[in-house]
Amino acid sequence: MQAEHLSGGHAAAFAPGLTDPSITAPEDVTAAPGKGVVKRYNVYRNNVTVSLIEALAAVYPAIQRITGADFFRAMARFHLRATPPTSPLLFEYGRDFPAFIDSYEYAREMPWLADIACIERAWLDAYHAADLPVLAAEALAGIEPASLAEVRFTPHPATRVVRSRYPAVAIFAMNRNDGPVRPLRSSEAEDALVTRPEREVLVSRLPAGGAAFLTRLLEGASLGEAVAAAFQEAPSFDIHGNLEGMLSAGAFTGIRHGD
């Protein structure tokens, strides 16, 4: 019994049971003489399930380290049943996993876990983003000060912002390597900036007001509009420090004047 030998109609009946154990093998599926259909179908289903769980673990290694392998695999199985894959590309699977974690009953004692998953998803998306040159800080030097407020930035394809009410950047960083996990003594909210200025994906913490500022720039707002949004959220917002940090991290690939 091989999926590649199924017709379109048979495949439609064959596929749902691969992620839902409550569905039995379709009646019109047959196996070679001496081979049990139900047994072989269950083996095939188990192989698919294991592959998808491993794909999730590869995308969300920090989540697996935080929860432990057994907890992660159980959570991944529930996610798989709720959200079967829609793309043949394994790295695309699990895009809804952070939202699932946020609603997962057994993860309620870790309310920050979904935010860590969002950072991990952003990390992978940044890794696979298109290669484009980053905007150098010198590009702003030739712009007249009176015109700076009207400047708009072209985001680099790898740039992502993840907002969190928890110390998500610190939790992410300490769980993305094999070193010892030290006690976290901070409970401050941390917004993450995810970029890939060259070949390496970087995850850094945004200063106060930085997420509001950068989000508006990524949406196409002018520099002046973005600054206003940042000051509304954080009166202590440092314009030059934030802009310099974002340029150094490779958040943009170009600038344009006016609309």
C-alpha positions in Angstrom: 0.0 0.0 0.0 1.7 3.2 -1.2 0.3 6.7 -1.2 2.0 7.5 -4.6 -0.2 4.8 -6.3 -3.5 6.4 -5.2 -5.7 8.3 -7.6 -6.9 11.8 -6.7 -10.2 10.5 -5.2 -8.5 7.7 -3.3 -5.9 10.1 -2.0 -8.6 12.4 -0.6 -10.0 9.5 1.3 -6.6 8.1 2.3 -5.0 11.3 3.7 -7.3 12.5 6.6 -6.7 9.3 8.6 -3.0 9.8 8.5 -3.3 12.6 11.1 -6.5 11.5 12.9 -6.3 8.1 14.7 -10.1 8.0 15.0 -10.4 7.5 11.3 -10.0 4.0 10.0 -8.5 2.9 6.8 -10.7 3.6 3.8 -12.7 0.6 2.6 -11.5 0.7 -0.9 -7.8 0.7 0.0 -6.2 -2.7 -0.6 -2.9 -4.2 0.1 -0.8 -6.9 -1.5 -1.9 -10.5 -0.8 -1.0 -11.6 2.8 -0.6 -7.9 3.9 -3.1 -6.6 6.4 -4.6 -3.3 5.3 -5.4 -1.9 8.8 -1.9 -2.8 10.1 -0.1 -1.3 7.2 -2.3 1.8 7.2 -1.5 2.3 10.9 2.2 1.9 10.3 2.0 4.5 7.5 0.0 6.8 9.8 2.6 6.4 12.5 5.4 7.2 10.1 3.7 10.4 9.0 3.0 11.4 12.6 6.6 10.9 13.7 7.9 12.8 10.7 5.7 15.8 11.4 6.5 15.8 15.1 10.2 15.7 14.2 9.6 18.6 11.8 8.0 20.6 14.6 10.9 19.8 16.9 13.4 21.1 14.3 11.5 24.4 14.0 10.9 24.8 17.8 13.9 23.4 19.6 13.7 25.9 22.4 10.1 24.9 23.1 11.0 21.2 23.2 13.9 22.0 25.6 11.7 24.0 27.9 8.8 21.5 28.0 10.8 18.3 27.7 10.6 15.8 24.9 7.5 13.9 26.2 5.4 17.0 26.9 6.4 18.4 23.5 5.5 15.3 21.6 2.2 15.0 23.3 1.4 18.7 22.5 2.6 18.2 18.9 0.2 15.3 18.4 -2.7 17.4 19.6 -1.6 20.2 17.2 -1.3 17.7 14.4 -4.8 16.5 14.8 -6.2 20.0 15.0 -4.1 21.4 12.2 -3.0 18.9 9.5 -0.3 20.0 7.1 -1.4 21.8 3.9 2.1 22.2 2.3 4.5 19.4 1.1 7.3 21.5 2.5 8.0 20.3 6.1 9.6 23.6 7.2 6.3 25.3 6.4 4.5 23.1 8.8 3.7 24.4 12.3 3.1 28.0 11.3 0.0 27.9 13.6 1.9 26.2 16.4 2.4 29.3 18.5 -1.4 30.1 18.4 -2.1 26.5 19.3 0.3 26.6 22.3 -1.4 29.8 23.5 -4.7 27.8 23.7 -3.2 24.5 24.9 -4.7 23.7 28.3 -1.6 21.9 29.7 0.7 24.9 28.8 -1.3 27.4 30.8 1.3 27.4 33.6 3.8 28.7 31.0 1.9 31.8 29.5 5.1 33.0 27.9 5.6 29.8 25.9 3.7 30.9 22.8 5.8 34.0 22.6 9.0 31.9 22.5 7.4 29.9 19.7 6.7 33.1 17.8 10.3 34.0 18.0 11.4 30.6 16.8 9.0 30.8 13.9 10.3 34.3 13.0 13.9 32.9 13.2 13.1 30.2 10.6 11.3 32.7 8.4 14.2 35.1 8.6 16.6 32.2 7.7 14.6 31.4 4.6 14.0 35.0 3.5 15.4 36.4 0.3 19.0 37.6 0.2 19.1 41.4 -0.2 21.8 43.9 0.7 21.2 45.7 4.0 20.9 49.5 4.2 24.1 51.1 5.5 23.8 53.9 8.1 25.7 56.2 5.8 22.7 56.3 3.5 21.0 58.8 5.8 24.0 61.1 5.9 23.1 62.8 2.6 19.5 63.6 3.5 18.6 67.1 4.5 17.6 67.3 8.2 14.3 69.0 7.2 13.4 66.1 5.0 14.2 63.3 7.4 10.7 63.1 8.9 9.4 62.2 5.4 11.8 59.4 4.8 10.3 55.9 4.5 12.3 52.6 4.8 12.1 49.5 2.7 12.1 46.5 5.1 14.6 43.7 4.6 12.7 40.5 3.8 14.2 38.8 6.9 13.1 41.5 9.4 10.5 40.4 12.0 9.2 41.9 15.2 7.8 39.8 18.0 6.1 41.5 21.0 5.8 39.9 24.4 4.7 40.8 27.9 7.4 38.5 29.2 11.2 38.2 29.1 10.8 36.3 25.9 14.2 37.2 24.3 16.1 36.0 27.4 14.1 32.8 27.6 14.6 32.1 23.9 18.4 32.8 24.1 19.0 30.5 27.1 17.1 27.6 25.5 18.5 27.7 21.9 21.8 26.2 22.9 23.1 23.2 24.9 24.6 25.2 27.8 23.1 25.2 31.3 19.9 27.1 31.9 20.4 29.6 34.6 17.6 31.0 36.8 15.9 34.0 35.1 15.4 36.8 37.6 13.8 39.3 35.3 10.1 39.6 34.6 10.2 42.6 32.3 8.5 42.6 29.0 10.9 42.1 26.0 10.2 42.7 22.4 12.3 40.8 19.9 13.9 42.0 16.6 14.7 39.2 14.3 17.0 40.0 11.3 19.6 38.3 9.1 22.1 41.0 8.0 24.3 38.3 6.4 24.1 34.5 6.7 23.4 34.4 10.4 20.0 35.1 11.9 20.1 37.5 14.9 17.6 37.9 17.6 18.0 41.0 19.7 15.9 42.9 22.4 14.3 46.1 21.3 14.6 49.1 23.6 11.6 50.9 25.0 9.3 52.1 22.2 11.4 50.2 19.6 8.7 47.7 18.7 6.1 50.5 18.1 8.7 52.5 16.1 9.9 49.6 13.9 6.4 48.1 13.4 5.2 51.4 11.9 8.3 51.7 9.7 7.7 48.1 8.4 4.1 49.1 7.7 5.3 51.9 5.4 4.9 54.8 7.7 7.3 57.8 7.5 10.1 58.3 10.0 8.1 61.1 11.6 5.0 59.0 12.0 7.0 56.1 13.4 8.7 58.4 15.9 5.3 59.8 17.0 4.0 56.2 17.6 7.1 55.4 19.6 6.9 58.4 21.9 3.2 57.7 22.5 4.2 54.3 23.9 7.5 55.2 25.5 8.1 58.9 26.4 11.8 58.0 27.0 12.2 56.7 23.4 15.7 57.2 22.0 15.4 58.1 18.3 19.0 57.9 17.4 19.9 54.9 19.5 17.0 52.9 18.1 17.6 53.8 14.5 21.3 53.1 14.8 20.6 49.7 16.3 18.1 48.7 13.7 20.4 49.8 10.9 23.3 47.8 12.4 21.1 44.8 12.7 20.2 45.0 9.0 16.5 45.7 9.4 16.2 47.7 6.2 17.3 47.3 2.6 16.5 50.8 1.2 15.0 54.2 1.7 12.7 56.4 -0.3 11.6 60.0 0.0 8.0 61.1 0.5 5.1 59.0 -0.6 
